[in-house]
Amino acid sequence: MLKYTVVRLGLFAVCFGVVWAVWLRGLDSDFGSLIRSYPDQMFWGLVIAAVVSMAISFFALRQMREDISTGINDRVNRRLSERAESAAAEHPNRRRTAADEDAEAEDAEAESS
């Protein structure tokens, strides 16, 4: 997940660099005086860079997001099954409900595919 965050920040930095080089660079040559002289222009430059980087990352980083989501889902399912197993071990006389049987059927179907 740290890799995804670093890639997103890098993508924003690249987009801001392009916006600054194309649009804001023509306003003044010094970055510090650009902030002091044109704060509104700087704000809109940041907004444009953020929107463009979000749009690019939505398409370009889809596979990375799906991999992260799958990993999180696997960890949650593993923890839930460990809790269910420990609860079953602590209370062996507990009656099984239809929800328990349904959950086991879904687990078996998910493992078979």
MARZADREN-745693 format. One record per atom (N, C-alpha, C, CB): residue in three letters; y, x, z; atom name; residue number from 1. Coordinates in nm, 2 decimals. Glycine has a CB too. Layout:
BEGIN
    r      c2      c1      c3   a    k
  ALA       Y       X       Z  CA  NUM
...
This chain:
BEGIN
    r      c2      c1      c3   a    k
  MET   -0.12    0.08    0.00   N    1
  MET    0.00    0.00    0.00  CA    1
  MET    0.13    0.09    0.00   C    1
  MET    0.00   -0.09    0.12  CB    1
  LEU    0.12    0.20    0.06   N    2
  LEU    0.23    0.30    0.06  CA    2
  LEU    0.26    0.34   -0.08   C    2
  LEU    0.20    0.42    0.15  CB    2
  LYS    0.15    0.36   -0.16   N    3
  LYS    0.16    0.41   -0.30  CA    3
  LYS    0.24    0.30   -0.38   C    3
  LYS    0.03    0.43   -0.36  CB    3
  TYR    0.21    0.18   -0.36   N    4
  TYR    0.28    0.07   -0.43  CA    4
  TYR    0.43    0.07   -0.39   C    4
  TYR    0.21   -0.07   -0.39  CB    4
  THR    0.46    0.08   -0.26   N    5
  THR    0.60    0.08   -0.22  CA    5
  THR    0.67    0.20   -0.28   C    5
  THR    0.60    0.09   -0.06  CB    5
  VAL    0.61    0.32   -0.28   N    6
  VAL    0.68    0.43   -0.34  CA    6
  VAL    0.70    0.41   -0.49   C    6
  VAL    0.59    0.56   -0.32  CB    6
  VAL    0.60    0.36   -0.56   N    7
  VAL    0.62    0.33   -0.70  CA    7
  VAL    0.73    0.23   -0.72   C    7
  VAL    0.49    0.28   -0.76  CB    7
  ARG    0.74    0.12   -0.64   N    8
  ARG    0.85    0.03   -0.66  CA    8
  ARG    0.99    0.09   -0.63   C    8
  ARG    0.83   -0.09   -0.56  CB    8
  LEU    1.00    0.17   -0.53   N    9
  LEU    1.12    0.24   -0.50  CA    9
  LEU    1.16    0.34   -0.61   C    9
  LEU    1.12    0.32   -0.37  CB    9
  GLY    1.06    0.41   -0.67   N   10
  GLY    1.09    0.50   -0.78  CA   10
  GLY    1.13    0.42   -0.90   C   10
  GLY    0.96    0.58   -0.81  CB   10
  LEU    1.07    0.31   -0.93   N   11
  LEU    1.11    0.23   -1.04  CA   11
  LEU    1.25    0.18   -1.02   C   11
  LEU    1.01    0.11   -1.06  CB   11
  PHE    1.29    0.14   -0.90   N   12
  PHE    1.43    0.10   -0.88  CA   12
  PHE    1.52    0.21   -0.90   C   12
  PHE    1.44    0.04   -0.73  CB   12
  ALA    1.49    0.33   -0.85   N   13
  ALA    1.57    0.45   -0.87  CA   13
  ALA    1.59    0.48   -1.02   C   13
  ALA    1.51    0.57   -0.80  CB   13
  VAL    1.49    0.47   -1.09   N   14
  VAL    1.50    0.50   -1.24  CA   14
  VAL    1.59    0.39   -1.30   C   14
  VAL    1.36    0.49   -1.31  CB   14
  CYS    1.57    0.26   -1.27   N   15
  CYS    1.65    0.16   -1.32  CA   15
  CYS    1.80    0.18   -1.28   C   15
  CYS    1.61    0.02   -1.28  CB   15
  PHE    1.82    0.21   -1.16   N   16
  PHE    1.96    0.24   -1.12  CA   16
  PHE    2.02    0.36   -1.19   C   16
  PHE    1.97    0.26   -0.96  CB   16
  GLY    1.94    0.46   -1.21   N   17
  GLY    1.99    0.58   -1.28  CA   17
  GLY    2.03    0.54   -1.43   C   17
  GLY    1.88    0.68   -1.29  CB   17
  VAL    1.95    0.45   -1.49   N   18
  VAL    1.98    0.41   -1.63  CA   18
  VAL    2.11    0.33   -1.62   C   18
  VAL    1.87    0.33   -1.69  CB   18
  VAL    2.12    0.23   -1.53   N   19
  VAL    2.24    0.15   -1.52  CA   19
  VAL    2.36    0.24   -1.50   C   19
  VAL    2.23    0.04   -1.41  CB   19
  TRP    2.35    0.33   -1.41   N   20
  TRP    2.46    0.42   -1.37  CA   20
  TRP    2.50    0.50   -1.50   C   20
  TRP    2.43    0.51   -1.25  CB   20
  ALA    2.40    0.56   -1.57   N   21
  ALA    2.43    0.64   -1.68  CA   21
  ALA    2.49    0.56   -1.79   C   21
  ALA    2.30    0.71   -1.73  CB   21
  VAL    2.45    0.44   -1.81   N   22
  VAL    2.50    0.36   -1.93  CA   22
  VAL    2.63    0.29   -1.89   C   22
  VAL    2.40    0.26   -1.97  CB   22
  TRP    2.64    0.23   -1.78   N   23
  TRP    2.76    0.14   -1.75  CA   23
  TRP    2.85    0.20   -1.65   C   23
  TRP    2.71    0.01   -1.70  CB   23
  LEU    2.81    0.24   -1.54   N   24
  LEU    2.90    0.29   -1.43  CA   24
  LEU    2.95    0.43   -1.46   C   24
  LEU    2.82    0.28   -1.30  CB   24
  ARG    2.88    0.51   -1.53   N   25
  ARG    2.92    0.64   -1.56  CA   25
  ARG    3.05    0.65   -1.64   C   25
  ARG    2.81    0.72   -1.64  CB   25
  GLY    3.08    0.55   -1.72   N   26
  GLY    3.20    0.54   -1.79  CA   26
  GLY    3.32    0.51   -1.71   C   26
  GLY    3.19    0.44   -1.90  CB   26
  LEU    3.30    0.46   -1.59   N   27
  LEU    3.41    0.43   -1.50  CA   27
  LEU    3.48    0.55   -1.44   C   27
  LEU    3.37    0.33   -1.40  CB   27
  ASP    3.39    0.64   -1.39   N   28
  ASP    3.44    0.76   -1.32  CA   28
  ASP    3.33    0.86   -1.32   C   28
  ASP    3.49    0.73   -1.18  CB   28
  SER    3.37    0.99   -1.32   N   29
  SER    3.27    1.09   -1.33  CA   29
  SER    3.21    1.13   -1.19   C   29
  SER    3.32    1.21   -1.39  CB   29
  ASP    3.28    1.10   -1.08   N   30
  ASP    3.23    1.14   -0.95  CA   30
  ASP    3.17    1.01   -0.88   C   30
  ASP    3.35    1.19   -0.86  CB   30
  PHE    3.05    1.03   -0.83   N   31
  PHE    2.98    0.92   -0.77  CA   31
  PHE    3.05    0.87   -0.65   C   31
  PHE    2.83    0.97   -0.74  CB   31
  GLY    3.10    0.96   -0.56   N   32
  GLY    3.17    0.92   -0.44  CA   32
  GLY    3.30    0.84   -0.47   C   32
  GLY    3.21    1.04   -0.36  CB   32
  SER    3.37    0.88   -0.57   N   33
  SER    3.49    0.81   -0.60  CA   33
  SER    3.46    0.68   -0.67   C   33
  SER    3.59    0.89   -0.69  CB   33
  LEU    3.34    0.67   -0.74   N   34
  LEU    3.30    0.55   -0.80  CA   34
  LEU    3.28    0.44   -0.69   C   34
  LEU    3.17    0.57   -0.88  CB   34
  ILE    3.22    0.48   -0.58   N   35
  ILE    3.20    0.38   -0.47  CA   35
  ILE    3.33    0.34   -0.41   C   35
  ILE    3.11    0.45   -0.37  CB   35
  ARG    3.42    0.43   -0.39   N   36
  ARG    3.55    0.40   -0.33  CA   36
  ARG    3.64    0.32   -0.43   C   36
  ARG    3.62    0.53   -0.29  CB   36
  SER    3.64    0.36   -0.56   N   37
  SER    3.73    0.29   -0.65  CA   37
  SER    3.68    0.16   -0.71   C   37
  SER    3.76    0.39   -0.77  CB   37
  TYR    3.55    0.15   -0.73   N   38
  TYR    3.49    0.03   -0.79  CA   38
  TYR    3.38   -0.02   -0.71   C   38
  TYR    3.45    0.07   -0.93  CB   38
  PRO    3.40   -0.07   -0.59   N   39
  PRO    3.29   -0.12   -0.51  CA   39
  PRO    3.22   -0.24   -0.57   C   39
  PRO    3.34   -0.16   -0.37  CB   39
  ASP    3.30   -0.33   -0.64   N   40
  ASP    3.24   -0.44   -0.70  CA   40
  ASP    3.15   -0.40   -0.81   C   40
  ASP    3.34   -0.54   -0.75  CB   40
  GLN    3.19   -0.31   -0.89   N   41
  GLN    3.11   -0.26   -1.00  CA   41
  GLN    2.98   -0.19   -0.95   C   41
  GLN    3.19   -0.16   -1.09  CB   41
  MET    2.99   -0.12   -0.84   N   42
  MET    2.88   -0.06   -0.78  CA   42
  MET    2.78   -0.16   -0.73   C   42
  MET    2.92    0.04   -0.67  CB   42
  PHE    2.83   -0.27   -0.67   N   43
  PHE    2.74   -0.37   -0.62  CA   43
  PHE    2.67   -0.44   -0.74   C   43
  PHE    2.83   -0.48   -0.55  CB   43
  TRP    2.74   -0.47   -0.85   N   44
  TRP    2.67   -0.53   -0.96  CA   44
  TRP    2.58   -0.44   -1.03   C   44
  TRP    2.78   -0.59   -1.06  CB   44
  GLY    2.61   -0.31   -1.02   N   45
  GLY    2.51   -0.21   -1.08  CA   45
  GLY    2.38   -0.21   -1.00   C   45
  GLY    2.57   -0.07   -1.08  CB   45
  LEU    2.39   -0.22   -0.86   N   46
  LEU    2.27   -0.23   -0.78  CA   46
  LEU    2.20   -0.36   -0.80   C   46
  LEU    2.31   -0.21   -0.63  CB   46
  VAL    2.27   -0.47   -0.82   N   47
  VAL    2.20   -0.59   -0.84  CA   47
  VAL    2.13   -0.59   -0.97   C   47
  VAL    2.30   -0.71   -0.84  CB   47
  ILE    2.19   -0.54   -1.08   N   48
  ILE    2.12   -0.54   -1.21  CA   48
  ILE    2.00   -0.45   -1.20   C   48
  ILE    2.22   -0.48   -1.32  CB   48
  ALA    2.01   -0.33   -1.14   N   49
  ALA    1.90   -0.24   -1.12  CA   49
  ALA    1.79   -0.31   -1.05   C   49
  ALA    1.94   -0.11   -1.06  CB   49
  ALA    1.82   -0.38   -0.94   N   50
  ALA    1.71   -0.45   -0.86  CA   50
  ALA    1.64   -0.56   -0.94   C   50
  ALA    1.78   -0.51   -0.73  CB   50
  VAL    1.72   -0.64   -1.01   N   51
  VAL    1.66   -0.74   -1.09  CA   51
  VAL    1.57   -0.69   -1.20   C   51
  VAL    1.76   -0.83   -1.15  CB   51
  VAL    1.62   -0.58   -1.27   N   52
  VAL    1.54   -0.52   -1.38  CA   52
  VAL    1.41   -0.46   -1.32   C   52
  VAL    1.63   -0.42   -1.46  CB   52
  SER    1.43   -0.39   -1.21   N   53
  SER    1.31   -0.32   -1.16  CA   53
  SER    1.21   -0.43   -1.11   C   53
  SER    1.35   -0.23   -1.04  CB   53
  MET    1.25   -0.54   -1.05   N   54
  MET    1.16   -0.65   -1.01  CA   54
  MET    1.08   -0.70   -1.13   C   54
  MET    1.23   -0.76   -0.94  CB   54
  ALA    1.16   -0.73   -1.24   N   55
  ALA    1.09   -0.78   -1.36  CA   55
  ALA    0.99   -0.68   -1.42   C   55
  ALA    1.20   -0.81   -1.47  CB   55
  ILE    1.03   -0.56   -1.42   N   56
  ILE    0.93   -0.46   -1.48  CA   56
  ILE    0.81   -0.44   -1.38   C   56
  ILE    1.00   -0.32   -1.49  CB   56
  SER    0.83   -0.44   -1.25   N   57
  SER    0.72   -0.42   -1.16  CA   57
  SER    0.63   -0.55   -1.16   C   57
  SER    0.77   -0.39   -1.02  CB   57
  PHE    0.68   -0.66   -1.19   N   58
  PHE    0.60   -0.78   -1.19  CA   58
  PHE    0.49   -0.77   -1.30   C   58
  PHE    0.69   -0.91   -1.22  CB   58
  PHE    0.52   -0.71   -1.41   N   59
  PHE    0.43   -0.70   -1.52  CA   59
  PHE    0.35   -0.56   -1.51   C   59
  PHE    0.49   -0.71   -1.65  CB   59
  ALA    0.42   -0.45   -1.48   N   60
  ALA    0.36   -0.32   -1.49  CA   60
  ALA    0.27   -0.29   -1.37   C   60
  ALA    0.47   -0.22   -1.50  CB   60
  LEU    0.30   -0.35   -1.26   N   61
  LEU    0.22   -0.32   -1.14  CA   61
  LEU    0.13   -0.43   -1.10   C   61
  LEU    0.32   -0.29   -1.02  CB   61
  ARG    0.09   -0.51   -1.19   N   62
  ARG    0.01   -0.63   -1.16  CA   62
  ARG   -0.13   -0.58   -1.10   C   62
  ARG   -0.01   -0.71   -1.28  CB   62
  GLN   -0.19   -0.48   -1.17   N   63
  GLN   -0.32   -0.44   -1.13  CA   63
  GLN   -0.32   -0.38   -0.99   C   63
  GLN   -0.38   -0.34   -1.23  CB   63
  MET   -0.22   -0.30   -0.96   N   64
  MET   -0.20   -0.24   -0.83  CA   64
  MET   -0.19   -0.35   -0.72   C   64
  MET   -0.08   -0.15   -0.83  CB   64
  ARG   -0.11   -0.45   -0.75   N   65
  ARG   -0.10   -0.56   -0.65  CA   65
  ARG   -0.24   -0.63   -0.63   C   65
  ARG    0.00   -0.66   -0.70  CB   65
  GLU   -0.31   -0.65   -0.74   N   66
  GLU   -0.44   -0.72   -0.73  CA   66
  GLU   -0.54   -0.63   -0.65   C   66
  GLU   -0.50   -0.75   -0.87  CB   66
  ASP   -0.54   -0.50   -0.67   N   67
  ASP   -0.62   -0.41   -0.59  CA   67
  ASP   -0.59   -0.42   -0.44   C   67
  ASP   -0.61   -0.27   -0.64  CB   67
  ILE   -0.46   -0.42   -0.41   N   68
  ILE   -0.42   -0.43   -0.27  CA   68
  ILE   -0.46   -0.56   -0.21   C   68
  ILE   -0.27   -0.41   -0.26  CB   68
  SER   -0.45   -0.67   -0.28   N   69
  SER   -0.48   -0.80   -0.24  CA   69
  SER   -0.63   -0.81   -0.21   C   69
  SER   -0.44   -0.91   -0.34  CB   69
  THR   -0.71   -0.75   -0.30   N   70
  THR   -0.86   -0.75   -0.29  CA   70
  THR   -0.90   -0.68   -0.16   C   70
  THR   -0.93   -0.70   -0.41  CB   70
  GLY   -0.83   -0.56   -0.14   N   71
  GLY   -0.87   -0.48   -0.02  CA   71
  GLY   -0.83   -0.56    0.11   C   71
  GLY   -0.79   -0.35   -0.02  CB   71
  ILE   -0.72   -0.62    0.11   N   72
  ILE   -0.68   -0.70    0.23  CA   72
  ILE   -0.78   -0.82    0.25   C   72
  ILE   -0.54   -0.75    0.22  CB   72
  ASN   -0.81   -0.88    0.15   N   73
  ASN   -0.91   -1.00    0.15  CA   73
  ASN   -1.04   -0.95    0.21   C   73
  ASN   -0.92   -1.06    0.02  CB   73
  ASP   -1.09   -0.84    0.16   N   74
  ASP   -1.22   -0.78    0.21  CA   74
  ASP   -1.22   -0.75    0.35   C   74
  ASP   -1.26   -0.66    0.13  CB   74
  ARG   -1.11   -0.69    0.40   N   75
  ARG   -1.09   -0.65    0.54  CA   75
  ARG   -1.09   -0.78    0.63   C   75
  ARG   -0.97   -0.57    0.57  CB   75
  VAL   -1.02   -0.88    0.58   N   76
  VAL   -1.01   -1.00    0.66  CA   76
  VAL   -1.15   -1.07    0.67   C   76
  VAL   -0.91   -1.10    0.60  CB   76
  ASN   -1.22   -1.08    0.56   N   77
  ASN   -1.35   -1.14    0.56  CA   77
  ASN   -1.45   -1.06    0.64   C   77
  ASN   -1.40   -1.15    0.41  CB   77
  ARG   -1.44   -0.93    0.64   N   78
  ARG   -1.53   -0.85    0.72  CA   78
  ARG   -1.50   -0.87    0.87   C   78
  ARG   -1.51   -0.70    0.69  CB   78
  ARG   -1.37   -0.88    0.91   N   79
  ARG   -1.34   -0.91    1.05  CA   79
  ARG   -1.38   -1.04    1.09   C   79
  ARG   -1.19   -0.89    1.07  CB   79
  LEU   -1.36   -1.14    1.01   N   80
  LEU   -1.41   -1.28    1.04  CA   80
  LEU   -1.56   -1.29    1.06   C   80
  LEU   -1.36   -1.38    0.94  CB   80
  SER   -1.63   -1.22    0.97   N   81
  SER   -1.78   -1.22    0.99  CA   81
  SER   -1.82   -1.15    1.11   C   81
  SER   -1.85   -1.17    0.86  CB   81
  GLU   -1.76   -1.04    1.14   N   82
  GLU   -1.79   -0.97    1.27  CA   82
  GLU   -1.76   -1.05    1.39   C   82
  GLU   -1.71   -0.84    1.28  CB   82
  ARG   -1.65   -1.13    1.39   N   83
  ARG   -1.62   -1.22    1.50  CA   83
  ARG   -1.73   -1.33    1.51   C   83
  ARG   -1.48   -1.28    1.49  CB   83
  ALA   -1.77   -1.38    1.40   N   84
  ALA   -1.87   -1.49    1.40  CA   84
  ALA   -2.00   -1.44    1.45   C   84
  ALA   -1.88   -1.55    1.26  CB   84
  GLU   -2.04   -1.32    1.41   N   85
  GLU   -2.16   -1.26    1.46  CA   85
  GLU   -2.16   -1.23    1.60   C   85
  GLU   -2.20   -1.13    1.38  CB   85
  SER   -2.05   -1.18    1.65   N   86
  SER   -2.04   -1.15    1.80  CA   86
  SER   -2.04   -1.29    1.88   C   86
  SER   -1.91   -1.07    1.83  CB   86
  ALA   -1.97   -1.39    1.82   N   87
  ALA   -1.97   -1.52    1.89  CA   87
  ALA   -2.11   -1.58    1.89   C   87
  ALA   -1.87   -1.62    1.82  CB   87
  ALA   -2.19   -1.56    1.78   N   88
  ALA   -2.32   -1.61    1.78  CA   88
  ALA   -2.41   -1.53    1.88   C   88
  ALA   -2.38   -1.60    1.64  CB   88
  ALA   -2.39   -1.40    1.89   N   89
  ALA   -2.47   -1.32    1.98  CA   89
  ALA   -2.44   -1.36    2.13   C   89
  ALA   -2.44   -1.17    1.96  CB   89
  GLU   -2.31   -1.39    2.16   N   90
  GLU   -2.27   -1.43    2.29  CA   90
  GLU   -2.32   -1.57    2.33   C   90
  GLU   -2.12   -1.42    2.31  CB   90
  HIS   -2.33   -1.66    2.23   N   91
  HIS   -2.36   -1.80    2.26  CA   91
  HIS   -2.48   -1.84    2.17   C   91
  HIS   -2.24   -1.89    2.24  CB   91
  PRO   -2.60   -1.79    2.20   N   92
  PRO   -2.71   -1.82    2.11  CA   92
  PRO   -2.75   -1.96    2.10   C   92
  PRO   -2.83   -1.73    2.14  CB   92
  ASN   -2.72   -2.04    2.21   N   93
  ASN   -2.77   -2.18    2.21  CA   93
  ASN   -2.66   -2.28    2.15   C   93
  ASN   -2.79   -2.22    2.36  CB   93
  ARG   -2.56   -2.22    2.10   N   94
  ARG   -2.45   -2.31    2.04  CA   94
  ARG   -2.51   -2.38    1.91   C   94
  ARG   -2.33   -2.22    2.00  CB   94
  ARG   -2.47   -2.51    1.90   N   95
  ARG   -2.52   -2.59    1.79  CA   95
  ARG   -2.45   -2.55    1.67   C   95
  ARG   -2.51   -2.74    1.82  CB   95
  ARG   -2.52   -2.54    1.56   N   96
  ARG   -2.46   -2.52    1.43  CA   96
  ARG   -2.40   -2.64    1.37   C   96
  ARG   -2.57   -2.46    1.33  CB   96
  THR   -2.29   -2.63    1.31   N   97
  THR   -2.22   -2.74    1.26  CA   97
  THR   -2.23   -2.74    1.11   C   97
  THR   -2.07   -2.75    1.30  CB   97
  ALA   -2.19   -2.85    1.04   N   98
  ALA   -2.19   -2.85    0.90  CA   98
  ALA   -2.09   -2.75    0.84   C   98
  ALA   -2.15   -2.99    0.85  CB   98
  ALA   -1.99   -2.72    0.91   N   99
  ALA   -1.89   -2.62    0.86  CA   99
  ALA   -1.95   -2.48    0.86   C   99
  ALA   -1.76   -2.62    0.95  CB   99
  ASP   -2.04   -2.45    0.96   N  100
  ASP   -2.11   -2.32    0.96  CA  100
  ASP   -2.20   -2.31    0.85   C  100
  ASP   -2.18   -2.31    1.10  CB  100
  GLU   -2.28   -2.42    0.82   N  101
  GLU   -2.37   -2.41    0.71  CA  101
  GLU   -2.30   -2.40    0.57   C  101
  GLU   -2.46   -2.54    0.71  CB  101
  ASP   -2.19   -2.47    0.56   N  102
  ASP   -2.10   -2.47    0.44  CA  102
  ASP   -2.05   -2.33    0.42   C  102
  ASP   -1.99   -2.57    0.45  CB  102
  ALA   -2.00   -2.26    0.53   N  103
  ALA   -1.95   -2.13    0.52  CA  103
  ALA   -2.05   -2.03    0.48   C  103
  ALA   -1.88   -2.09    0.65  CB  103
  GLU   -2.17   -2.04    0.53   N  104
  GLU   -2.28   -1.95    0.49  CA  104
  GLU   -2.32   -1.97    0.35   C  104
  GLU   -2.40   -1.98    0.58  CB  104
  ALA   -2.32   -2.10    0.30   N  105
  ALA   -2.35   -2.12    0.16  CA  105
  ALA   -2.25   -2.06    0.07   C  105
  ALA   -2.36   -2.27    0.13  CB  105
  GLU   -2.12   -2.07    0.11   N  106
  GLU   -2.01   -2.01    0.03  CA  106
  GLU   -2.03   -1.86    0.03   C  106
  GLU   -1.88   -2.05    0.08  CB  106
  ASP   -2.06   -1.80    0.14   N  107
  ASP   -2.08   -1.65    0.15  CA  107
  ASP   -2.19   -1.61    0.06   C  107
  ASP   -2.10   -1.61    0.29  CB  107
  ALA   -2.30   -1.68    0.06   N  108
  ALA   -2.42   -1.65   -0.02  CA  108
  ALA   -2.38   -1.66   -0.17   C  108
  ALA   -2.54   -1.73    0.02  CB  108
  GLU   -2.31   -1.76   -0.20   N  109
  GLU   -2.27   -1.77   -0.34  CA  109
  GLU   -2.17   -1.66   -0.39   C  109
  GLU   -2.20   -1.91   -0.36  CB  109
  ALA   -2.08   -1.62   -0.30   N  110
  ALA   -1.99   -1.52   -0.33  CA  110
  ALA   -2.06   -1.38   -0.35   C  110
  ALA   -1.88   -1.51   -0.22  CB  110
  GLU   -2.16   -1.36   -0.26   N  111
  GLU   -2.23   -1.23   -0.27  CA  111
  GLU   -2.32   -1.23   -0.39   C  111
  GLU   -2.32   -1.21   -0.15  CB  111
  SER   -2.37   -1.34   -0.44   N  112
  SER   -2.46   -1.34   -0.56  CA  112
  SER   -2.38   -1.32   -0.69   C  112
  SER   -2.54   -1.47   -0.56  CB  112
  SER   -2.25   -1.35   -0.69   N  113
  SER   -2.18   -1.33   -0.81  CA  113
  SER   -2.11   -1.20   -0.82   C  113
  SER   -2.08   -1.44   -0.83  CB  113
